[in-house]
Amino acid sequence: MAVAEVQRARELKEKDPQAAIRILHNIVKSDVSPSDEEATHAKEQAILEMGSLLKKTGQALELAGLIKFTRPFLSVVSKAKASKLVRALVDMFLDMEAATGQEIELCRECIEWAKEEKRTFLRQGLEARLVALYYDSKMFNEALALSSQLLRELKKLDDKLLLVEVQLLESKTYHALSNLTKSRAALTTARTTANSIYCPPKLQAALDLQSGILHAEDDRDFKTAFSYFYEAFEGYDSFEVNSRAVIALKYMLLMKVMMNAADEVSNIVSGKLALKYTGREVDAMRLIAEASKTRSLDTFKKTLTDYKAELVDDPIVRIHLDDLYDTLFEQNLSRLIEPFSKAQVQHLADLIKLPKNVVETKLSQMILDKKFHGILDQGDGVLVVFDAAPVDKVYEDTLDIIQSMGKVVDSLYTKAKLLS
């Protein structure tokens, strides 16, 4: 009877998902005898089918309730089947990314159940998911504490696939805490471990994405970072993980802007692979590229305001855009002061449409960095620009002659000692 009902629910799930869920719910809440293998198997299938349908229809809270409701049934089935059911349902719930606020608590409850039942492999898998939840919730200290404990266990058991996942999460957590040295060390370890096993394409794409982020931020090697982001984009695109693919595409476009190759952004955006990802993320980077190309601070600032969620709220993008803003600001100021030997700071501020104190601070910084020669007369509010003084090489040449003479004298002294 239960088997026929499960089959009927499967037939209905495309046409009428809610009716299918009601049928499956009746099977799930019914009691089964441990000796009735057919009914037990049917209930297992009903739980998985119902979880899949709840995920598909976006009913995250109902799926969380299903996970809790099915716990007594888990004692009826074998340990292996129980572990498979719990892991499958928890993965479905967390993959929804519904932000119900129950994710961490539910994951902790399942970990406690796994500890009580002594399901070591299930517990470790759930703890890895909990580390990811801590990271997403910006609970970085908790993420590091749990990941370090988990890594010690995984190294003893030699579960390399889960080891790579946890090492990657550790790298991302250290990066979020701005500890780039430890982040790079954790990523290097993760890539080394991944090279010794078959690494699933999605995990490989995640490793490439993190490698690109670190190359861009730590080494300022935008060309290598672009290559990693491209690999990550292709990996996510091939498995239709659209939410991650569009992030990798956004970072690819950012790297082109940072390499002063803003012209190439439009070519990438109009390419075959990127066309289906057209949206706010891509539009934001296209406008940033346009602002960089035309050296327009107004367009740059307007884009940051209009696309705050896509640009300013993304910490990876924000770091590089701060540098780009400084570069554009300096380029605009240099262009404005070029024709003048003396200019009022207020006039320069009016031309560039920024507050006087901001412009004055930037000019001071540029003078100290020797971007141009000049002084700021703060009494009159005037910038005095000097012509670049020709470099007098007399002193450098004199020092070279003295050093050479010193070597000659030392050589003569050595020979004189040998004669005596």
C-alpha positions in Angstrom: 0.0 0.0 0.0 2.7 2.5 1.1 4.8 1.6 -2.0 1.9 2.4 -4.3 1.3 5.7 -2.5 4.9 6.7 -3.0 4.7 5.9 -6.7 1.5 8.0 -7.0 3.2 10.9 -5.3 6.1 10.6 -7.8 3.7 10.8 -10.7 2.0 13.9 -9.2 5.1 15.8 -8.2 5.5 17.6 -11.5 1.7 18.4 -12.0 0.6 19.0 -8.5 3.6 19.2 -6.0 1.3 20.2 -3.0 -0.9 17.1 -3.5 2.3 14.9 -3.7 3.6 16.5 -0.5 0.2 15.7 1.3 0.4 12.0 0.2 4.0 11.7 1.3 3.3 13.5 4.6 0.6 10.8 5.4 3.2 8.0 4.8 5.9 9.8 6.8 3.7 10.3 9.9 2.4 6.7 9.8 4.1 4.2 12.2 5.9 1.2 10.7 7.0 -2.1 12.3 10.7 -2.8 12.2 9.9 -6.3 10.9 8.0 -4.9 7.9 10.8 -4.3 5.5 8.6 -3.1 2.6 6.8 -0.5 4.7 10.2 0.7 6.2 11.7 1.0 2.7 8.6 2.9 1.4 8.8 5.3 4.4 12.6 6.0 3.7 11.7 6.8 0.0 8.8 9.0 1.1 11.1 11.0 3.5 13.6 11.6 0.7 10.9 12.4 -1.9 9.2 14.8 0.5 12.5 16.5 1.4 13.2 17.0 -2.3 9.8 18.4 -3.0 10.0 20.8 0.0 13.3 22.0 -1.3 12.0 22.5 -4.8 8.9 24.4 -3.6 11.1 26.6 -1.3 9.5 25.4 2.0 12.6 25.7 4.2 10.8 25.7 7.6 8.7 22.7 6.7 11.9 20.8 5.6 13.6 21.7 9.0 10.5 20.3 10.7 10.7 17.1 8.7 14.4 16.6 9.8 13.3 16.8 13.5 10.1 14.8 13.0 11.9 11.8 11.4 14.5 11.3 14.2 12.5 8.6 16.0 12.2 6.6 12.8 16.0 6.5 12.4 16.3 4.0 15.2 14.2 1.5 13.1 16.6 1.5 10.1 20.2 0.5 9.9 23.0 2.9 10.9 24.2 3.3 7.3 20.7 4.2 6.1 20.0 6.5 9.0 23.2 8.4 8.3 22.4 8.7 4.6 18.9 10.0 5.4 20.1 12.6 7.9 23.0 13.8 5.6 20.7 14.0 2.6 18.0 16.0 4.4 20.5 18.4 6.0 22.2 19.0 2.7 18.9 19.7 1.0 18.0 22.2 3.8 21.3 24.0 3.8 21.6 24.1 0.0 18.4 26.1 -0.1 20.2 29.1 1.5 16.9 30.3 2.8 18.3 32.2 5.7 15.6 31.0 8.2 17.9 31.6 11.2 17.6 27.9 12.2 20.5 26.6 10.1 23.2 26.6 12.8 20.9 25.3 15.6 19.6 22.5 13.4 23.1 21.5 12.3 24.2 21.5 16.0 21.2 19.3 16.9 22.1 16.8 14.2 25.7 16.7 15.3 24.6 16.0 18.9 22.4 13.1 17.6 25.3 11.8 15.5 27.6 11.9 18.7 25.0 10.0 20.8 24.6 7.4 18.0 28.4 7.2 17.6 28.2 8.0 13.8 31.7 9.4 13.4 31.7 10.0 9.6 28.3 11.6 9.7 29.3 13.9 12.6 32.5 15.0 10.7 30.5 15.7 7.5 28.0 17.8 9.5 30.7 19.6 11.4 32.3 20.6 8.0 28.9 22.0 7.1 28.7 23.8 10.4 32.1 25.4 9.8 30.7 26.8 6.5 27.6 28.1 8.3 29.8 29.8 10.9 31.8 31.4 8.1 28.7 32.6 6.3 27.4 34.0 9.5 30.7 35.8 10.1 31.3 33.8 13.3 35.0 33.5 12.4 36.4 32.5 15.8 33.9 29.6 16.1 34.7 28.5 12.6 38.5 28.4 13.3 38.1 26.6 16.6 35.9 23.9 15.0 37.9 23.6 11.8 41.2 23.1 13.7 39.7 20.3 15.9 38.1 18.7 12.8 41.4 18.9 10.8 43.2 16.9 13.5 40.7 14.1 13.3 40.5 14.0 9.5 44.3 13.8 9.2 44.3 10.7 11.4 41.4 9.1 9.4 42.9 10.1 6.0 39.5 11.3 4.7 41.2 13.6 2.0 38.1 14.9 0.3 36.5 16.3 3.5 40.0 17.4 4.5 40.3 19.6 1.4 36.8 21.1 2.1 37.8 22.0 5.7 41.2 23.4 4.7 39.5 25.6 2.1 37.1 26.9 4.6 40.0 27.6 7.0 41.7 29.6 4.2 38.5 31.6 3.6 38.1 32.3 7.3 41.7 33.5 7.7 41.2 35.7 4.7 38.1 37.2 6.2 40.2 38.0 9.3 42.8 39.7 7.0 45.5 37.1 8.0 46.7 36.6 4.4 49.8 34.6 5.4 47.8 31.8 7.2 45.1 32.0 4.5 47.7 31.3 1.8 49.3 28.5 3.9 45.9 26.8 4.4 45.0 27.1 0.6 48.4 25.7 -0.4 47.8 22.7 1.9 44.3 22.2 0.4 45.6 22.3 -3.2 48.4 19.8 -2.3 45.8 17.4 -0.8 43.5 17.9 -3.7 46.3 17.0 -6.2 46.6 13.5 -4.6 42.9 12.6 -5.0 40.1 13.0 -7.5 38.7 16.4 -6.8 35.1 17.1 -7.8 34.8 19.9 -10.3 32.7 22.1 -7.9 35.3 21.8 -5.2 38.1 22.5 -7.7 36.2 25.6 -8.9 36.0 26.8 -5.2 39.8 26.3 -4.8 40.4 28.3 -8.0 38.2 31.1 -6.8 40.0 31.4 -3.5 43.4 31.2 -5.3 42.4 34.1 -7.5 41.2 36.2 -4.5 44.6 35.7 -2.8 46.7 36.4 -5.9 44.8 39.6 -6.5 45.0 40.9 -2.9 48.3 39.5 -1.6 50.5 39.6 -4.6 48.7 42.2 -6.7 49.1 39.7 -9.6 45.9 40.5 -11.5 46.9 38.5 -14.6 47.3 35.2 -12.7 44.2 36.0 -10.6 42.2 36.5 -13.8 43.3 33.0 -15.0 42.1 31.4 -11.7 38.8 33.3 -11.8 38.3 32.1 -15.4 38.9 28.5 -14.4 36.4 28.9 -11.5 33.8 30.4 -13.8 34.1 27.6 -16.3 33.8 25.0 -13.5 30.7 26.6 -12.0 29.2 27.2 -15.4 29.6 23.6 -16.5 27.6 22.4 -13.4 25.1 25.4 -13.6 26.0 26.7 -10.2 24.8 30.1 -11.4 25.1 32.0 -8.1 28.8 31.2 -7.9 29.5 31.5 -11.6 28.3 35.1 -11.7 30.6 35.9 -8.7 33.6 34.4 -10.6 32.6 36.4 -13.7 32.4 39.6 -11.7 35.9 39.1 -10.3 37.2 38.3 -13.8 35.9 41.7 -15.1 37.3 43.4 -12.0 40.8 42.0 -12.8 40.6 43.4 -16.3 39.8 46.8 -14.9 42.7 46.6 -12.4 45.1 45.6 -15.3 44.1 48.8 -17.1 42.4 46.7 -19.8 38.9 48.1 -19.3 38.3 47.9 -23.1 38.3 44.1 -22.9 35.4 44.0 -20.4 32.7 44.6 -23.1 34.2 41.8 -25.2 34.0 39.3 -22.2 30.4 40.4 -21.3 29.2 39.9 -24.9 30.9 36.5 -25.1 28.9 33.3 -25.5 29.6 32.0 -22.0 28.9 35.3 -20.2 25.7 36.3 -22.0 23.3 34.2 -19.8 24.7 35.9 -16.7 23.7 39.4 -17.7 22.3 41.1 -14.6 23.1 43.7 -11.9 26.5 42.1 -11.0 27.8 42.3 -14.6 26.2 45.7 -15.3 27.9 47.1 -12.2 31.4 46.0 -13.4 30.6 47.2 -17.0 29.9 50.7 -15.6 33.1 50.6 -13.4 35.1 49.7 -16.5 33.5 52.6 -18.4 34.4 55.0 -15.5 38.0 53.7 -15.5 38.3 54.1 -19.3 37.0 57.7 -19.3 38.7 58.5 -15.9 35.3 59.8 -14.7 35.1 60.1 -10.9 31.4 61.1 -11.2 30.4 57.9 -13.1 32.6 55.9 -10.6 30.9 57.4 -7.5 27.4 57.1 -9.0 27.9 53.5 -9.9 29.1 52.8 -6.3 25.9 54.4 -5.0 23.5 52.7 -7.5 25.1 49.2 -7.1 26.0 49.3 -3.4 25.0 45.7 -2.8 27.0 44.3 -5.7 30.2 46.5 -5.2 30.6 48.1 -1.8 29.0 45.2 0.2 31.4 42.7 -1.5 34.6 42.9 0.6 36.7 41.5 -2.3 35.5 44.0 -4.8 35.6 46.9 -2.3 39.3 46.5 -1.5 40.3 46.8 -5.2 37.8 49.6 -5.9 39.3 51.7 -3.1 42.7 51.4 -4.9 41.0 52.2 -8.3 39.3 55.2 -6.8 42.6 56.6 -5.5 44.3 56.0 -8.9 41.4 57.8 -10.7 41.5 60.6 -8.2 45.3 61.1 -8.7 45.0 61.0 -12.5 42.2 63.6 -12.5 44.2 65.9 -10.1 47.4 65.5 -12.2 45.5 66.4 -15.4 43.9 69.5 -13.7 47.1 70.9 -12.2 49.3 70.2 -15.3 48.7 73.7 -17.0 49.2 75.7 -13.8 52.2 76.9 -11.8 49.9 78.2 -9.1 46.3 77.2 -8.5 43.7 77.8 -5.7 42.8 74.6 -4.0 39.1 75.7 -3.9 39.2 76.1 -7.7 40.6 72.6 -8.1 37.9 71.2 -5.7 35.2 72.9 -7.7 36.5 71.5 -11.0 36.7 67.9 -9.6 33.4 68.3 -7.6 34.8 67.2 -4.2 35.2 68.9 -0.8 38.2 71.2 -0.4 39.6 69.3 2.6 39.5 66.0 0.6 41.4 67.6 -2.3 43.9 69.3 0.0 44.7 66.0 1.8 45.2 64.2 -1.5 47.5 66.9 -2.9 49.6 66.7 0.3 49.8 62.9 -0.1 50.8 63.3 -3.8 53.6 65.8 -2.9 55.0 63.5 -0.2 54.8 60.5 -2.7 56.7 62.8 -5.2 54.0 62.4 -7.8 54.8 66.1 -8.6 57.0 68.8 -7.1 55.2 71.6 -5.2 54.0 73.0 -1.9 50.7 73.9 -0.4 50.4 77.4 0.9 47.6 76.9 3.4 47.6 80.6 4.4 46.4 81.6 1.0 44.8 78.2 0.1 47.1 77.9 -2.9 49.0 75.1 -4.5 52.4 76.1 -5.9 53.7 73.7 -8.6 57.5 73.6 -9.4 59.1 72.4 -12.5 60.8 69.1 -12.1 64.4 69.9 -11.3 66.9 68.1 -13.5 68.7 65.4 -11.7 72.3 66.3 -11.0 74.4 63.2 -11.3 77.6 64.8 -10.0 77.1 63.4 -6.5 76.3 59.9 -7.7 79.4 59.9 -10.0 81.5 61.3 -7.1 80.4 58.4 -4.8 81.2 55.9 -7.5 84.7 57.3 -8.0 85.4 57.3 -4.2 84.2 53.6 -4.0 86.4 52.7 -6.9 89.4 54.5 -5.4 88.8 52.7 -2.1 89.0 49.4 -3.9 92.2 50.4 -5.6 93.8 51.5 -2.3 92.7 48.2 -0.6 94.3 46.2 -3.5 97.6 48.1 -3.3 97.7 47.7 0.5 97.2 43.9 0.1 100.1 43.7 -2.5 102.3 45.9 -0.3 101.8 43.5 2.7 102.9 40.5 0.5 106.1 42.3 -0.5 107.0 43.1 3.0 
